[in-house]
Amino acid sequence: MNRHYYISDNLDDLETVENELEANGISTEQIHVLSEQDADVEQHHLHDVTSFMKQDVVHSGEIGAAVGVVLAVLVLGGAYLLGWTESAAGWVPFVFLSIVILGFCTWEGGFFGIQVPNTHFRQFKQKLDEGKHVFFVDVEPGQEELLERVVRGHPMLSLAGVGSAAPHWTVAWLQRWHQFKRTI
């Protein structure tokens, strides 16, 4: 999937674009609006980016986990090379220490991520500060032409880039989750 980013300062136009995309088969879970004006976005019934996803918790947590894995391997390798695993306690304290280190590094990475903007959205910080909105759509290769056709009819949207999108399985899971919530 590809993610197409657009900049606009008109929420009415974005609402129209979202409705047209949904009417043509692009699901709500594929469409998002990133804005500093959350109340206005919700008032227009647009699918906004949650405050959790505006932060870099997941990405920073992954980096913390990678650091944790390296440190855990160092602890286990060091304990083995120094012969500490030959004691009466064996591997248990070192495996436990490795798990604690991995968990702590992952938590610390996520904690750091709460404090910084999402890496995918940092490039739009200036536009958001100017009061503009970032409209982005995750599309399958077969939906590219549909997206281009709809966007062509809205000259107030300006293309801000293309990047990698959420994996297909994530979007499919979200669609099933929202269908499940509607049946309850």
Buried (B, 14 or more C-beta within 10 A) or exposed (E): BBBBBBBBEBBEBBBBBBBBBBEEEBBBBBBBBBBBBBEBBEEBEBBBBEEEBBBBBBBBBBBBBBBBBEBBEEBBEEBEEEEBBEEEEEBEBBBEBBEEBBBEBBBBBBEBBEEEBBEBBEBBEEBBEEEBBBBBBBBBEEBEEBBEEBBEEBEBBEEBEEEEBBEEEEBEEBBEEEEEEEEE
